[in-house]
Amino acid sequence: MIADSFLNEVAGYAQNRIGKVVLNGEYEVENVQKTLNEHVINLEYMVPKGAVENIHTIEVKATDGGLISKNEVFIPITSDTVIKQTLFVEEV
């Protein structure tokens, strides 16, 4: 079992490494609000209407451009849309 204090430390490190979100491999969102609650990272960002028609992939990128996570989704953007995304740092 990994101690909660260590998981929290790793989550804090991951939170600090997040630099931006890339939608559909091309639209970059750099204004990402990041909050940390124990070992859960919450991301929140706005996708303006017209930026993309639909979101098919969400990539969370590190400050150096490296990939942190990638998710396949389907989110139609019919108006300004606030996306909330959760990243869990946990023992498996």
PDB file of N, CA, C and O in Angstrom:
ATOM      1  N   MET A   1       0.841  -1.186   0.000  1.00  0.00           N
ATOM      2  CA  MET A   1       0.000   0.000   0.000  1.00  0.00           C
ATOM      3  C   MET A   1       0.881   1.243   0.000  1.00  0.00           C
ATOM      4  O   MET A   1       1.855   1.334   0.747  1.00  0.00           O
ATOM      5  N   ILE A   2       0.521   2.193  -0.849  1.00  0.00           N
ATOM      6  CA  ILE A   2       1.252   3.455  -0.928  1.00  0.00           C
ATOM      7  C   ILE A   2       0.591   4.453   0.020  1.00  0.00           C
ATOM      8  O   ILE A   2      -0.633   4.577   0.045  1.00  0.00           O
ATOM      9  N   ALA A   3       1.398   5.156   0.790  1.00  0.00           N
ATOM     10  CA  ALA A   3       0.888   6.126   1.757  1.00  0.00           C
ATOM     11  C   ALA A   3       0.185   7.280   1.046  1.00  0.00           C
ATOM     12  O   ALA A   3       0.629   7.736  -0.007  1.00  0.00           O
ATOM     13  N   ASP A   4      -0.927   7.748   1.639  1.00  0.00           N
ATOM     14  CA  ASP A   4      -1.668   8.873   1.064  1.00  0.00           C
ATOM     15  C   ASP A   4      -0.787  10.106   0.909  1.00  0.00           C
ATOM     16  O   ASP A   4      -0.924  10.843  -0.067  1.00  0.00           O
ATOM     17  N   SER A   5       0.109  10.337   1.853  1.00  0.00           N
ATOM     18  CA  SER A   5       0.978  11.516   1.769  1.00  0.00           C
ATOM     19  C   SER A   5       1.847  11.467   0.516  1.00  0.00           C
ATOM     20  O   SER A   5       2.094  12.501  -0.105  1.00  0.00           O
ATOM     21  N   PHE A   6       2.312  10.275   0.139  1.00  0.00           N
ATOM     22  CA  PHE A   6       3.123  10.148  -1.076  1.00  0.00           C
ATOM     23  C   PHE A   6       2.261  10.343  -2.320  1.00  0.00           C
ATOM     24  O   PHE A   6       2.688  11.004  -3.266  1.00  0.00           O
ATOM     25  N   LEU A   7       1.046   9.774  -2.334  1.00  0.00           N
ATOM     26  CA  LEU A   7       0.137   9.982  -3.465  1.00  0.00           C
ATOM     27  C   LEU A   7      -0.178  11.464  -3.638  1.00  0.00           C
ATOM     28  O   LEU A   7      -0.246  11.955  -4.765  1.00  0.00           O
ATOM     29  N   ASN A   8      -0.372  12.181  -2.532  1.00  0.00           N
ATOM     30  CA  ASN A   8      -0.629  13.619  -2.596  1.00  0.00           C
ATOM     31  C   ASN A   8       0.569  14.365  -3.168  1.00  0.00           C
ATOM     32  O   ASN A   8       0.402  15.309  -3.942  1.00  0.00           O
ATOM     33  N   GLU A   9       1.768  13.951  -2.795  1.00  0.00           N
ATOM     34  CA  GLU A   9       2.989  14.575  -3.311  1.00  0.00           C
ATOM     35  C   GLU A   9       3.114  14.350  -4.819  1.00  0.00           C
ATOM     36  O   GLU A   9       3.454  15.273  -5.559  1.00  0.00           O
ATOM     37  N   VAL A  10       2.843  13.141  -5.266  1.00  0.00           N
ATOM     38  CA  VAL A  10       2.897  12.823  -6.698  1.00  0.00           C
ATOM     39  C   VAL A  10       1.826  13.613  -7.451  1.00  0.00           C
ATOM     40  O   VAL A  10       2.088  14.118  -8.543  1.00  0.00           O
ATOM     41  N   ALA A  11       0.630  13.726  -6.885  1.00  0.00           N
ATOM     42  CA  ALA A  11      -0.441  14.493  -7.523  1.00  0.00           C
ATOM     43  C   ALA A  11      -0.064  15.971  -7.628  1.00  0.00           C
ATOM     44  O   ALA A  11      -0.351  16.609  -8.640  1.00  0.00           O
ATOM     45  N   GLY A  12       0.565  16.511  -6.606  1.00  0.00           N
ATOM     46  CA  GLY A  12       1.027  17.901  -6.649  1.00  0.00           C
ATOM     47  C   GLY A  12       2.062  18.117  -7.738  1.00  0.00           C
ATOM     48  O   GLY A  12       2.040  19.131  -8.436  1.00  0.00           O
ATOM     49  N   TYR A  13       2.969  17.158  -7.878  1.00  0.00           N
ATOM     50  CA  TYR A  13       3.968  17.225  -8.951  1.00  0.00           C
ATOM     51  C   TYR A  13       3.279  17.199 -10.311  1.00  0.00           C
ATOM     52  O   TYR A  13       3.609  17.994 -11.191  1.00  0.00           O
ATOM     53  N   ALA A  14       2.323  16.288 -10.485  1.00  0.00           N
ATOM     54  CA  ALA A  14       1.602  16.182 -11.760  1.00  0.00           C
ATOM     55  C   ALA A  14       0.837  17.470 -12.056  1.00  0.00           C
ATOM     56  O   ALA A  14       0.834  17.941 -13.193  1.00  0.00           O
ATOM     57  N   GLN A  15       0.199  18.033 -11.054  1.00  0.00           N
ATOM     58  CA  GLN A  15      -0.549  19.277 -11.241  1.00  0.00           C
ATOM     59  C   GLN A  15       0.371  20.391 -11.745  1.00  0.00           C
ATOM     60  O   GLN A  15       0.000  21.142 -12.647  1.00  0.00           O
ATOM     61  N   ASN A  16       1.555  20.498 -11.171  1.00  0.00           N
ATOM     62  CA  ASN A  16       2.505  21.536 -11.577  1.00  0.00           C
ATOM     63  C   ASN A  16       3.051  21.310 -12.974  1.00  0.00           C
ATOM     64  O   ASN A  16       3.476  22.265 -13.624  1.00  0.00           O
ATOM     65  N   ARG A  17       3.051  20.083 -13.451  1.00  0.00           N
ATOM     66  CA  ARG A  17       3.565  19.760 -14.791  1.00  0.00           C
ATOM     67  C   ARG A  17       2.557  20.038 -15.900  1.00  0.00           C
ATOM     68  O   ARG A  17       2.943  20.161 -17.063  1.00  0.00           O
ATOM     69  N   ILE A  18       1.283  20.139 -15.567  1.00  0.00           N
ATOM     70  CA  ILE A  18       0.256  20.361 -16.591  1.00  0.00           C
ATOM     71  C   ILE A  18       0.398  21.767 -17.152  1.00  0.00           C
ATOM     72  O   ILE A  18       0.374  22.755 -16.417  1.00  0.00           O
ATOM     73  N   GLY A  19       0.549  21.838 -18.484  1.00  0.00           N
ATOM     74  CA  GLY A  19       0.736  23.126 -19.128  1.00  0.00           C
ATOM     75  C   GLY A  19      -0.443  23.584 -19.961  1.00  0.00           C
ATOM     76  O   GLY A  19      -0.768  24.771 -19.980  1.00  0.00           O
ATOM     77  N   LYS A  20      -1.091  22.651 -20.651  1.00  0.00           N
ATOM     78  CA  LYS A  20      -2.207  23.019 -21.528  1.00  0.00           C
ATOM     79  C   LYS A  20      -3.016  21.786 -21.876  1.00  0.00           C
ATOM     80  O   LYS A  20      -2.631  20.655 -21.577  1.00  0.00           O
ATOM     81  N   VAL A  21      -4.156  22.037 -22.520  1.00  0.00           N
ATOM     82  CA  VAL A  21      -5.014  20.979 -23.038  1.00  0.00           C
ATOM     83  C   VAL A  21      -5.108  21.181 -24.542  1.00  0.00           C
ATOM     84  O   VAL A  21      -5.264  22.308 -25.012  1.00  0.00           O
ATOM     85  N   VAL A  22      -5.012  20.090 -25.301  1.00  0.00           N
ATOM     86  CA  VAL A  22      -5.133  20.150 -26.755  1.00  0.00           C
ATOM     87  C   VAL A  22      -6.354  19.326 -27.158  1.00  0.00           C
ATOM     88  O   VAL A  22      -6.477  18.154 -26.802  1.00  0.00           O
ATOM     89  N   LEU A  23      -7.248  19.962 -27.905  1.00  0.00           N
ATOM     90  CA  LEU A  23      -8.480  19.316 -28.352  1.00  0.00           C
ATOM     91  C   LEU A  23      -8.356  18.931 -29.818  1.00  0.00           C
ATOM     92  O   LEU A  23      -7.938  19.741 -30.645  1.00  0.00           O
ATOM     93  N   ASN A  24      -8.715  17.710 -30.134  1.00  0.00           N
ATOM     94  CA  ASN A  24      -8.694  17.193 -31.508  1.00  0.00           C
ATOM     95  C   ASN A  24      -7.322  17.320 -32.165  1.00  0.00           C
ATOM     96  O   ASN A  24      -7.222  17.382 -33.391  1.00  0.00           O
ATOM     97  N   GLY A  25      -6.279  17.358 -31.362  1.00  0.00           N
ATOM     98  CA  GLY A  25      -4.925  17.419 -31.895  1.00  0.00           C
ATOM     99  C   GLY A  25      -4.519  18.763 -32.448  1.00  0.00           C
ATOM    100  O   GLY A  25      -3.412  18.897 -32.971  1.00  0.00           O
ATOM    101  N   GLU A  26      -5.389  19.779 -32.350  1.00  0.00           N
ATOM    102  CA  GLU A  26      -5.039  21.061 -32.961  1.00  0.00           C
ATOM    103  C   GLU A  26      -5.423  22.298 -32.163  1.00  0.00           C
ATOM    104  O   GLU A  26      -4.677  23.277 -32.182  1.00  0.00           O
ATOM    105  N   TYR A  27      -6.550  22.299 -31.466  1.00  0.00           N
ATOM    106  CA  TYR A  27      -6.979  23.492 -30.733  1.00  0.00           C
ATOM    107  C   TYR A  27      -6.370  23.469 -29.333  1.00  0.00           C
ATOM    108  O   TYR A  27      -6.633  22.553 -28.554  1.00  0.00           O
ATOM    109  N   GLU A  28      -5.554  24.483 -29.011  1.00  0.00           N
ATOM    110  CA  GLU A  28      -4.849  24.532 -27.729  1.00  0.00           C
ATOM    111  C   GLU A  28      -5.569  25.433 -26.736  1.00  0.00           C
ATOM    112  O   GLU A  28      -5.938  26.563 -27.054  1.00  0.00           O
ATOM    113  N   VAL A  29      -5.761  24.916 -25.536  1.00  0.00           N
ATOM    114  CA  VAL A  29      -6.339  25.679 -24.432  1.00  0.00           C
ATOM    115  C   VAL A  29      -5.233  25.853 -23.401  1.00  0.00           C
ATOM    116  O   VAL A  29      -4.822  24.890 -22.753  1.00  0.00           O
ATOM    117  N   GLU A  30      -4.752  27.087 -23.252  1.00  0.00           N
ATOM    118  CA  GLU A  30      -3.670  27.328 -22.296  1.00  0.00           C
ATOM    119  C   GLU A  30      -4.182  27.881 -20.970  1.00  0.00           C
ATOM    120  O   GLU A  30      -3.480  27.829 -19.961  1.00  0.00           O
ATOM    121  N   ASN A  31      -5.404  28.411 -20.972  1.00  0.00           N
ATOM    122  CA  ASN A  31      -5.989  28.937 -19.741  1.00  0.00           C
ATOM    123  C   ASN A  31      -6.766  27.816 -19.052  1.00  0.00           C
ATOM    124  O   ASN A  31      -7.986  27.712 -19.183  1.00  0.00           O
ATOM    125  N   VAL A  32      -6.037  26.988 -18.323  1.00  0.00           N
ATOM    126  CA  VAL A  32      -6.615  25.830 -17.641  1.00  0.00           C
ATOM    127  C   VAL A  32      -6.512  26.063 -16.138  1.00  0.00           C
ATOM    128  O   VAL A  32      -5.417  26.243 -15.606  1.00  0.00           O
ATOM    129  N   GLN A  33      -7.651  26.057 -15.459  1.00  0.00           N
ATOM    130  CA  GLN A  33      -7.635  26.163 -14.004  1.00  0.00           C
ATOM    131  C   GLN A  33      -7.402  24.773 -13.432  1.00  0.00           C
ATOM    132  O   GLN A  33      -8.083  23.815 -13.798  1.00  0.00           O
ATOM    133  N   LYS A  34      -6.428  24.675 -12.527  1.00  0.00           N
ATOM    134  CA  LYS A  34      -6.069  23.388 -11.929  1.00  0.00           C
ATOM    135  C   LYS A  34      -6.235  23.488 -10.421  1.00  0.00           C
ATOM    136  O   LYS A  34      -5.713  24.407  -9.788  1.00  0.00           O
ATOM    137  N   THR A  35      -6.961  22.542  -9.853  1.00  0.00           N
ATOM    138  CA  THR A  35      -7.072  22.467  -8.402  1.00  0.00           C
ATOM    139  C   THR A  35      -6.724  21.050  -7.961  1.00  0.00           C
ATOM    140  O   THR A  35      -6.923  20.082  -8.694  1.00  0.00           O
ATOM    141  N   LEU A  36      -6.206  20.962  -6.761  1.00  0.00           N
ATOM    142  CA  LEU A  36      -5.781  19.678  -6.210  1.00  0.00           C
ATOM    143  C   LEU A  36      -6.530  19.440  -4.909  1.00  0.00           C
ATOM    144  O   LEU A  36      -6.528  20.290  -4.019  1.00  0.00           O
ATOM    145  N   ASN A  37      -7.166  18.289  -4.802  1.00  0.00           N
ATOM    146  CA  ASN A  37      -7.856  17.891  -3.582  1.00  0.00           C
ATOM    147  C   ASN A  37      -7.383  16.486  -3.242  1.00  0.00           C
ATOM    148  O   ASN A  37      -7.797  15.507  -3.864  1.00  0.00           O
ATOM    149  N   GLU A  38      -6.509  16.404  -2.244  1.00  0.00           N
ATOM    150  CA  GLU A  38      -5.838  15.161  -1.896  1.00  0.00           C
ATOM    151  C   GLU A  38      -5.108  14.650  -3.133  1.00  0.00           C
ATOM    152  O   GLU A  38      -4.226  15.354  -3.625  1.00  0.00           O
ATOM    153  N   HIS A  39      -5.415  13.484  -3.659  1.00  0.00           N
ATOM    154  CA  HIS A  39      -4.677  12.999  -4.828  1.00  0.00           C
ATOM    155  C   HIS A  39      -5.551  12.997  -6.083  1.00  0.00           C
ATOM    156  O   HIS A  39      -5.450  12.109  -6.929  1.00  0.00           O
ATOM    157  N   VAL A  40      -6.409  14.012  -6.181  1.00  0.00           N
ATOM    158  CA  VAL A  40      -7.278  14.198  -7.343  1.00  0.00           C
ATOM    159  C   VAL A  40      -7.010  15.584  -7.930  1.00  0.00           C
ATOM    160  O   VAL A  40      -7.078  16.590  -7.223  1.00  0.00           O
ATOM    161  N   ILE A  41      -6.704  15.626  -9.230  1.00  0.00           N
ATOM    162  CA  ILE A  41      -6.461  16.886  -9.929  1.00  0.00           C
ATOM    163  C   ILE A  41      -7.713  17.209 -10.741  1.00  0.00           C
ATOM    164  O   ILE A  41      -8.155  16.404 -11.560  1.00  0.00           O
ATOM    165  N   ASN A  42      -8.277  18.387 -10.510  1.00  0.00           N
ATOM    166  CA  ASN A  42      -9.444  18.839 -11.263  1.00  0.00           C
ATOM    167  C   ASN A  42      -9.011  19.923 -12.239  1.00  0.00           C
ATOM    168  O   ASN A  42      -8.358  20.893 -11.854  1.00  0.00           O
ATOM    169  N   LEU A  43      -9.380  19.751 -13.501  1.00  0.00           N
ATOM    170  CA  LEU A  43      -9.097  20.735 -14.538  1.00  0.00           C
ATOM    171  C   LEU A  43     -10.414  21.358 -14.975  1.00  0.00           C
ATOM    172  O   LEU A  43     -11.439  20.680 -15.044  1.00  0.00           O
ATOM    173  N   GLU A  44     -10.380  22.643 -15.268  1.00  0.00           N
ATOM    174  CA  GLU A  44     -11.561  23.336 -15.781  1.00  0.00           C
ATOM    175  C   GLU A  44     -11.100  24.341 -16.822  1.00  0.00           C
ATOM    176  O   GLU A  44     -10.174  25.118 -16.588  1.00  0.00           O
ATOM    177  N   TYR A  45     -11.763  24.315 -17.985  1.00  0.00           N
ATOM    178  CA  TYR A  45     -11.397  25.236 -19.060  1.00  0.00           C
ATOM    179  C   TYR A  45     -12.594  25.478 -19.960  1.00  0.00           C
ATOM    180  O   TYR A  45     -13.535  24.687 -19.999  1.00  0.00           O
ATOM    181  N   MET A  46     -12.538  26.592 -20.684  1.00  0.00           N
ATOM    182  CA  MET A  46     -13.639  27.005 -21.553  1.00  0.00           C
ATOM    183  C   MET A  46     -13.289  26.742 -23.010  1.00  0.00           C
ATOM    184  O   MET A  46     -12.174  27.005 -23.460  1.00  0.00           O
ATOM    185  N   VAL A  47     -14.266  26.218 -23.731  1.00  0.00           N
ATOM    186  CA  VAL A  47     -14.143  26.037 -25.176  1.00  0.00           C
ATOM    187  C   VAL A  47     -15.188  26.951 -25.809  1.00  0.00           C
ATOM    188  O   VAL A  47     -16.386  26.692 -25.695  1.00  0.00           O
ATOM    189  N   PRO A  48     -14.744  28.027 -26.481  1.00  0.00           N
ATOM    190  CA  PRO A  48     -15.717  28.943 -27.072  1.00  0.00           C
ATOM    191  C   PRO A  48     -16.436  28.329 -28.271  1.00  0.00           C
ATOM    192  O   PRO A  48     -15.863  27.528 -29.009  1.00  0.00           O
ATOM    193  N   LYS A  49     -17.684  28.713 -28.451  1.00  0.00           N
ATOM    194  CA  LYS A  49     -18.446  28.263 -29.617  1.00  0.00           C
ATOM    195  C   LYS A  49     -17.673  28.663 -30.876  1.00  0.00           C
ATOM    196  O   LYS A  49     -17.198  29.793 -30.993  1.00  0.00           O
ATOM    197  N   GLY A  50     -17.555  27.728 -31.807  1.00  0.00           N
ATOM    198  CA  GLY A  50     -16.846  27.992 -33.053  1.00  0.00           C
ATOM    199  C   GLY A  50     -15.384  27.589 -33.035  1.00  0.00           C
ATOM    200  O   GLY A  50     -14.758  27.494 -34.090  1.00  0.00           O
ATOM    201  N   ALA A  51     -14.825  27.349 -31.847  1.00  0.00           N
ATOM    202  CA  ALA A  51     -13.420  26.920 -31.777  1.00  0.00           C
ATOM    203  C   ALA A  51     -13.264  25.546 -32.416  1.00  0.00           C
ATOM    204  O   ALA A  51     -12.332  25.315 -33.186  1.00  0.00           O
ATOM    205  N   VAL A  52     -14.167  24.649 -32.099  1.00  0.00           N
ATOM    206  CA  VAL A  52     -14.268  23.323 -32.720  1.00  0.00           C
ATOM    207  C   VAL A  52     -15.752  22.975 -32.777  1.00  0.00           C
ATOM    208  O   VAL A  52     -16.533  23.432 -31.943  1.00  0.00           O
ATOM    209  N   GLU A  53     -16.138  22.168 -33.757  1.00  0.00           N
ATOM    210  CA  GLU A  53     -17.544  21.769 -33.868  1.00  0.00           C
ATOM    211  C   GLU A  53     -17.883  20.689 -32.841  1.00  0.00           C
ATOM    212  O   GLU A  53     -18.913  20.748 -32.169  1.00  0.00           O
ATOM    213  N   ASN A  54     -16.991  19.700 -32.735  1.00  0.00           N
ATOM    214  CA  ASN A  54     -17.113  18.607 -31.770  1.00  0.00           C
ATOM    215  C   ASN A  54     -15.729  18.326 -31.212  1.00  0.00           C
ATOM    216  O   ASN A  54     -14.721  18.540 -31.885  1.00  0.00           O
ATOM    217  N   ILE A  55     -15.688  17.847 -29.981  1.00  0.00           N
ATOM    218  CA  ILE A  55     -14.415  17.400 -29.411  1.00  0.00           C
ATOM    219  C   ILE A  55     -14.383  15.884 -29.514  1.00  0.00           C
ATOM    220  O   ILE A  55     -15.296  15.198 -29.054  1.00  0.00           O
ATOM    221  N   HIS A  56     -13.313  15.366 -30.127  1.00  0.00           N
ATOM    222  CA  HIS A  56     -13.136  13.917 -30.282  1.00  0.00           C
ATOM    223  C   HIS A  56     -12.015  13.387 -29.394  1.00  0.00           C
ATOM    224  O   HIS A  56     -12.082  12.259 -28.905  1.00  0.00           O
ATOM    225  N   THR A  57     -10.983  14.208 -29.187  1.00  0.00           N
ATOM    226  CA  THR A  57      -9.884  13.799 -28.300  1.00  0.00           C
ATOM    227  C   THR A  57      -9.505  14.965 -27.392  1.00  0.00           C
ATOM    228  O   THR A  57      -9.521  16.127 -27.799  1.00  0.00           O
ATOM    229  N   ILE A  58      -9.168  14.626 -26.165  1.00  0.00           N
ATOM    230  CA  ILE A  58      -8.669  15.599 -25.196  1.00  0.00           C
ATOM    231  C   ILE A  58      -7.301  15.108 -24.747  1.00  0.00           C
ATOM    232  O   ILE A  58      -7.171  14.021 -24.184  1.00  0.00           O
ATOM    233  N   GLU A  59      -6.279  15.928 -25.004  1.00  0.00           N
ATOM    234  CA  GLU A  59      -4.923  15.606 -24.570  1.00  0.00           C
ATOM    235  C   GLU A  59      -4.496  16.612 -23.509  1.00  0.00           C
ATOM    236  O   GLU A  59      -4.614  17.821 -23.713  1.00  0.00           O
ATOM    237  N   VAL A  60      -4.008  16.125 -22.395  1.00  0.00           N
ATOM    238  CA  VAL A  60      -3.417  16.976 -21.372  1.00  0.00           C
ATOM    239  C   VAL A  60      -1.915  16.924 -21.604  1.00  0.00           C
ATOM    240  O   VAL A  60      -1.308  15.853 -21.592  1.00  0.00           O
ATOM    241  N   LYS A  61      -1.319  18.107 -21.817  1.00  0.00           N
ATOM    242  CA  LYS A  61       0.103  18.189 -22.150  1.00  0.00           C
ATOM    243  C   LYS A  61       0.885  18.815 -21.002  1.00  0.00           C
ATOM    244  O   LYS A  61       0.382  19.674 -20.278  1.00  0.00           O
ATOM    245  N   ALA A  62       2.117  18.368 -20.856  1.00  0.00           N
ATOM    246  CA  ALA A  62       3.026  18.910 -19.851  1.00  0.00           C
ATOM    247  C   ALA A  62       3.562  20.262 -20.316  1.00  0.00           C
ATOM    248  O   ALA A  62       3.400  20.636 -21.478  1.00  0.00           O
ATOM    249  N   THR A  63       4.189  20.976 -19.417  1.00  0.00           N
ATOM    250  CA  THR A  63       4.760  22.278 -19.749  1.00  0.00           C
ATOM    251  C   THR A  63       5.826  22.172 -20.829  1.00  0.00           C
ATOM    252  O   THR A  63       6.069  23.141 -21.548  1.00  0.00           O
ATOM    253  N   ASP A  64       6.468  21.015 -20.958  1.00  0.00           N
ATOM    254  CA  ASP A  64       7.480  20.818 -22.006  1.00  0.00           C
ATOM    255  C   ASP A  64       6.881  20.229 -23.284  1.00  0.00           C
ATOM    256  O   ASP A  64       7.621  19.900 -24.211  1.00  0.00           O
ATOM    257  N   GLY A  65       5.550  20.091 -23.347  1.00  0.00           N
ATOM    258  CA  GLY A  65       4.877  19.570 -24.536  1.00  0.00           C
ATOM    259  C   GLY A  65       4.643  18.073 -24.528  1.00  0.00           C
ATOM    260  O   GLY A  65       3.965  17.552 -25.414  1.00  0.00           O
ATOM    261  N   GLY A  66       5.188  17.371 -23.549  1.00  0.00           N
ATOM    262  CA  GLY A  66       4.995  15.923 -23.465  1.00  0.00           C
ATOM    263  C   GLY A  66       3.555  15.566 -23.110  1.00  0.00           C
ATOM    264  O   GLY A  66       2.850  16.343 -22.466  1.00  0.00           O
ATOM    265  N   LEU A  67       3.135  14.393 -23.535  1.00  0.00           N
ATOM    266  CA  LEU A  67       1.768  13.931 -23.288  1.00  0.00           C
ATOM    267  C   LEU A  67       1.629  13.379 -21.870  1.00  0.00           C
ATOM    268  O   LEU A  67       2.414  12.530 -21.449  1.00  0.00           O
ATOM    269  N   ILE A  68       0.626  13.865 -21.139  1.00  0.00           N
ATOM    270  CA  ILE A  68       0.308  13.347 -19.810  1.00  0.00           C
ATOM    271  C   ILE A  68      -0.856  12.368 -19.900  1.00  0.00           C
ATOM    272  O   ILE A  68      -0.793  11.275 -19.338  1.00  0.00           O
ATOM    273  N   SER A  69      -1.917  12.754 -20.606  1.00  0.00           N
ATOM    274  CA  SER A  69      -3.049  11.845 -20.789  1.00  0.00           C
ATOM    275  C   SER A  69      -3.762  12.163 -22.096  1.00  0.00           C
ATOM    276  O   SER A  69      -3.670  13.272 -22.622  1.00  0.00           O
ATOM    277  N   LYS A  70      -4.478  11.155 -22.609  1.00  0.00           N
ATOM    278  CA  LYS A  70      -5.255  11.318 -23.840  1.00  0.00           C
ATOM    279  C   LYS A  70      -6.540  10.521 -23.685  1.00  0.00           C
ATOM    280  O   LYS A  70      -6.515   9.349 -23.308  1.00  0.00           O
ATOM    281  N   ASN A  71      -7.668  11.169 -23.979  1.00  0.00           N
ATOM    282  CA  ASN A  71      -8.970  10.521 -23.869  1.00  0.00           C
ATOM    283  C   ASN A  71      -9.768  10.726 -25.145  1.00  0.00           C
ATOM    284  O   ASN A  71      -9.796  11.819 -25.710  1.00  0.00           O
ATOM    285  N   GLU A  72     -10.417   9.651 -25.592  1.00  0.00           N
ATOM    286  CA  GLU A  72     -11.343   9.717 -26.720  1.00  0.00           C
ATOM    287  C   GLU A  72     -12.718  10.051 -26.150  1.00  0.00           C
ATOM    288  O   GLU A  72     -13.187   9.391 -25.224  1.00  0.00           O
ATOM    289  N   VAL A  73     -13.363  11.078 -26.706  1.00  0.00           N
ATOM    290  CA  VAL A  73     -14.662  11.537 -26.212  1.00  0.00           C
ATOM    291  C   VAL A  73     -15.526  11.956 -27.403  1.00  0.00           C
ATOM    292  O   VAL A  73     -15.052  11.987 -28.539  1.00  0.00           O
ATOM    293  N   PHE A  74     -16.765  12.272 -27.145  1.00  0.00           N
ATOM    294  CA  PHE A  74     -17.591  12.966 -28.132  1.00  0.00           C
ATOM    295  C   PHE A  74     -18.380  14.030 -27.390  1.00  0.00           C
ATOM    296  O   PHE A  74     -19.315  13.730 -26.647  1.00  0.00           O
ATOM    297  N   ILE A  75     -17.983  15.290 -27.606  1.00  0.00           N
ATOM    298  CA  ILE A  75     -18.650  16.421 -26.964  1.00  0.00           C
ATOM    299  C   ILE A  75     -18.980  17.447 -28.045  1.00  0.00           C
ATOM    300  O   ILE A  75     -18.072  18.100 -28.558  1.00  0.00           O
ATOM    301  N   PRO A  76     -20.255  17.606 -28.405  1.00  0.00           N
ATOM    302  CA  PRO A  76     -20.618  18.654 -29.362  1.00  0.00           C
ATOM    303  C   PRO A  76     -20.498  20.031 -28.698  1.00  0.00           C
ATOM    304  O   PRO A  76     -20.875  20.198 -27.538  1.00  0.00           O
ATOM    305  N   ILE A  77     -19.982  20.998 -29.425  1.00  0.00           N
ATOM    306  CA  ILE A  77     -19.834  22.357 -28.899  1.00  0.00           C
ATOM    307  C   ILE A  77     -20.838  23.251 -29.630  1.00  0.00           C
ATOM    308  O   ILE A  77     -20.563  23.737 -30.726  1.00  0.00           O
ATOM    309  N   THR A  78     -22.005  23.462 -29.013  1.00  0.00           N
ATOM    310  CA  THR A  78     -23.057  24.268 -29.632  1.00  0.00           C
ATOM    311  C   THR A  78     -23.141  25.668 -29.032  1.00  0.00           C
ATOM    312  O   THR A  78     -23.865  26.527 -29.535  1.00  0.00           O
ATOM    313  N   SER A  79     -22.393  25.887 -27.953  1.00  0.00           N
ATOM    314  CA  SER A  79     -22.309  27.199 -27.305  1.00  0.00           C
ATOM    315  C   SER A  79     -20.996  27.213 -26.530  1.00  0.00           C
ATOM    316  O   SER A  79     -20.304  26.198 -26.459  1.00  0.00           O
ATOM    317  N   ASP A  80     -20.653  28.356 -25.950  1.00  0.00           N
ATOM    318  CA  ASP A  80     -19.476  28.379 -25.084  1.00  0.00           C
ATOM    319  C   ASP A  80     -19.651  27.279 -24.040  1.00  0.00           C
ATOM    320  O   ASP A  80     -20.688  27.201 -23.381  1.00  0.00           O
ATOM    321  N   THR A  81     -18.635  26.431 -23.892  1.00  0.00           N
ATOM    322  CA  THR A  81     -18.760  25.237 -23.057  1.00  0.00           C
ATOM    323  C   THR A  81     -17.619  25.163 -22.056  1.00  0.00           C
ATOM    324  O   THR A  81     -16.450  25.263 -22.430  1.00  0.00           O
ATOM    325  N   VAL A  82     -17.955  24.989 -20.790  1.00  0.00           N
ATOM    326  CA  VAL A  82     -16.953  24.774 -19.751  1.00  0.00           C
ATOM    327  C   VAL A  82     -16.776  23.268 -19.596  1.00  0.00           C
ATOM    328  O   VAL A  82     -17.736  22.539 -19.345  1.00  0.00           O
ATOM    329  N   ILE A  83     -15.539  22.817 -19.749  1.00  0.00           N
ATOM    330  CA  ILE A  83     -15.207  21.401 -19.596  1.00  0.00           C
ATOM    331  C   ILE A  83     -14.569  21.214 -18.223  1.00  0.00           C
ATOM    332  O   ILE A  83     -13.671  21.963 -17.839  1.00  0.00           O
ATOM    333  N   LYS A  84     -15.035  20.221 -17.499  1.00  0.00           N
ATOM    334  CA  LYS A  84     -14.431  19.838 -16.223  1.00  0.00           C
ATOM    335  C   LYS A  84     -13.890  18.428 -16.387  1.00  0.00           C
ATOM    336  O   LYS A  84     -14.604  17.517 -16.804  1.00  0.00           O
ATOM    337  N   GLN A  85     -12.631  18.267 -16.054  1.00  0.00           N
ATOM    338  CA  GLN A  85     -11.953  16.980 -16.231  1.00  0.00           C
ATOM    339  C   GLN A  85     -11.245  16.621 -14.933  1.00  0.00           C
ATOM    340  O   GLN A  85     -10.683  17.490 -14.267  1.00  0.00           O
ATOM    341  N   THR A  86     -11.271  15.355 -14.578  1.00  0.00           N
ATOM    342  CA  THR A  86     -10.663  14.889 -13.335  1.00  0.00           C
ATOM    343  C   THR A  86      -9.581  13.871 -13.639  1.00  0.00           C
ATOM    344  O   THR A  86      -9.788  12.941 -14.418  1.00  0.00           O
ATOM    345  N   LEU A  87      -8.421  14.054 -13.016  1.00  0.00           N
ATOM    346  CA  LEU A  87      -7.316  13.099 -13.112  1.00  0.00           C
ATOM    347  C   LEU A  87      -7.073  12.531 -11.720  1.00  0.00           C
ATOM    348  O   LEU A  87      -6.880  13.280 -10.762  1.00  0.00           O
ATOM    349  N   PHE A  88      -7.083  11.214 -11.614  1.00  0.00           N
ATOM    350  CA  PHE A  88      -6.868  10.541 -10.333  1.00  0.00           C
ATOM    351  C   PHE A  88      -5.447   9.995 -10.279  1.00  0.00           C
ATOM    352  O   PHE A  88      -4.986   9.346 -11.218  1.00  0.00           O
ATOM    353  N   VAL A  89      -4.761  10.261  -9.181  1.00  0.00           N
ATOM    354  CA  VAL A  89      -3.454   9.660  -8.927  1.00  0.00           C
ATOM    355  C   VAL A  89      -3.702   8.618  -7.847  1.00  0.00           C
ATOM    356  O   VAL A  89      -3.989   8.949  -6.697  1.00  0.00           O
ATOM    357  N   GLU A  90      -3.583   7.331  -8.244  1.00  0.00           N
ATOM    358  CA  GLU A  90      -3.936   6.277  -7.302  1.00  0.00           C
ATOM    359  C   GLU A  90      -3.082   5.033  -7.507  1.00  0.00           C
ATOM    360  O   GLU A  90      -2.459   4.834  -8.550  1.00  0.00           O
ATOM    361  N   GLU A  91      -3.081   4.233  -6.500  1.00  0.00           N
ATOM    362  CA  GLU A  91      -2.379   2.954  -6.554  1.00  0.00           C
ATOM    363  C   GLU A  91      -3.252   1.947  -7.299  1.00  0.00           C
ATOM    364  O   GLU A  91      -4.465   1.897  -7.099  1.00  0.00           O
ATOM    365  N   VAL A  92      -2.625   1.150  -8.154  1.00  0.00           N
ATOM    366  CA  VAL A  92      -3.377   0.097  -8.855  1.00  0.00           C
ATOM    367  C   VAL A  92      -2.797  -1.259  -8.556  1.00  0.00           C
ATOM    368  O   VAL A  92      -3.295  -2.267  -9.055  1.00  0.00           O
TER     369      VAL A  92
END
